[in-house]
Amino acid sequence: MSGGVVVAMLVLAAGTYALRLTGPLLHGRVEVPARVRELLAAAAVVLLVALLATGALTESGGFAGWARPAGVLVGGVLAWRRAPFAVVVLGAAVTAGVLRAVGLDQ
């Protein structure tokens, strides 16, 4: 590795450690209003849904086909119904695999 890469890694490591350290250091000193906590929780959900949508629906800048979103939907429903993790993963994979096998990938 070159010197620049090592320096960049050390800077990022120090920044990550500093961010992780601020939580315990500021605990009890900073009071976050309830409304801000609600907004942050909602923002986290929106961010995760956006990430899920882009990952499930797009590939190389275009539509990913019907198999992937269907698999994600089945996995999401199984997770929502509190199925075991292995059942969620297998259900999503089997759904996508069957749809691809019958030609519904695009």
C-alpha positions as CSV (number, residue, x, y, z in Angstrom):
1,M,0.0,0.0,0.0
2,S,1.1,3.5,-0.7
3,G,1.7,6.1,2.0
4,G,-1.4,8.1,1.0
5,V,-3.7,5.1,1.4
6,V,-2.3,4.3,4.9
7,V,-2.7,8.0,5.9
8,A,-6.3,8.0,4.6
9,M,-7.1,4.8,6.5
10,L,-5.6,6.2,9.7
11,V,-7.6,9.4,9.4
12,L,-10.8,7.5,8.7
13,A,-10.1,5.2,11.7
14,A,-9.5,8.1,14.0
15,G,-12.7,9.8,12.8
16,T,-14.7,6.7,13.3
17,Y,-13.3,6.3,16.8
18,A,-14.0,9.9,17.6
19,L,-17.6,9.6,16.5
20,R,-18.1,6.4,18.6
21,L,-16.5,8.1,21.6
22,T,-18.8,11.1,21.5
23,G,-21.9,9.1,22.5
24,P,-20.5,8.0,25.9
25,L,-18.8,11.3,26.5
26,L,-22.0,13.4,25.8
27,H,-24.4,11.0,27.5
28,G,-26.3,12.9,30.1
29,R,-24.9,16.3,29.0
30,V,-27.1,16.8,25.9
31,E,-30.8,16.4,26.1
32,V,-32.4,15.6,22.7
33,P,-36.0,16.7,22.4
34,A,-38.6,14.1,21.9
35,R,-39.7,15.6,18.6
36,V,-36.1,15.3,17.3
37,R,-35.9,11.6,18.4
38,E,-39.2,10.9,16.5
39,L,-37.9,12.6,13.4
40,L,-34.6,10.7,13.5
41,A,-36.5,7.4,13.9
42,A,-38.7,8.3,10.9
43,A,-35.7,9.4,8.9
44,A,-34.0,6.1,9.6
45,V,-37.0,4.2,8.4
46,V,-37.3,6.3,5.2
47,L,-33.6,5.8,4.5
48,L,-33.8,2.0,4.9
49,V,-36.9,1.9,2.7
50,A,-35.1,4.0,0.0
51,L,-32.1,1.7,0.2
52,L,-34.3,-1.4,-0.1
53,A,-36.2,0.1,-3.1
54,T,-33.1,1.0,-5.0
55,G,-31.5,-2.3,-4.3
56,A,-34.6,-4.3,-5.2
57,L,-35.7,-2.4,-8.2
58,T,-32.6,-1.3,-10.1
59,E,-29.6,-2.9,-11.6
60,S,-27.0,-1.0,-13.7
61,G,-29.3,2.1,-13.9
62,G,-32.3,0.2,-15.1
63,F,-35.2,-2.0,-14.0
64,A,-33.9,-5.2,-12.3
65,G,-36.7,-7.4,-13.6
66,W,-39.7,-8.9,-11.7
67,A,-37.9,-11.7,-9.9
68,R,-35.8,-9.6,-7.5
69,P,-38.6,-7.3,-6.3
70,A,-40.9,-10.3,-5.8
71,G,-38.3,-12.1,-3.8
72,V,-37.7,-9.0,-1.6
73,L,-41.5,-8.6,-1.1
74,V,-41.8,-12.3,0.0
75,G,-38.9,-11.9,2.3
76,G,-40.3,-8.7,3.7
77,V,-43.7,-10.2,4.4
78,L,-42.1,-13.2,6.0
79,A,-39.9,-11.0,8.2
80,W,-43.0,-8.9,9.1
81,R,-44.8,-12.0,10.1
82,R,-41.7,-12.8,12.3
83,A,-40.6,-15.9,10.5
84,P,-37.2,-17.3,11.4
85,F,-34.3,-15.7,9.5
86,A,-33.5,-18.9,7.6
87,V,-37.2,-19.1,6.4
88,V,-37.1,-15.4,5.3
89,V,-33.9,-15.9,3.3
90,L,-35.0,-19.2,1.8
91,G,-38.5,-17.8,0.9
92,A,-37.0,-14.8,-0.9
93,A,-34.4,-16.9,-2.7
94,V,-36.9,-19.6,-3.8
95,T,-39.4,-17.0,-5.0
96,A,-36.8,-15.2,-7.1
97,G,-35.3,-18.5,-8.3
98,V,-38.7,-19.9,-9.4
99,L,-39.6,-16.7,-11.2
100,R,-36.3,-16.6,-13.0
101,A,-36.6,-20.3,-13.9
102,V,-40.0,-19.7,-15.6
103,G,-38.6,-16.7,-17.5
104,L,-40.1,-13.8,-15.5
105,D,-36.7,-12.2,-14.9
106,Q,-37.2,-9.2,-17.3
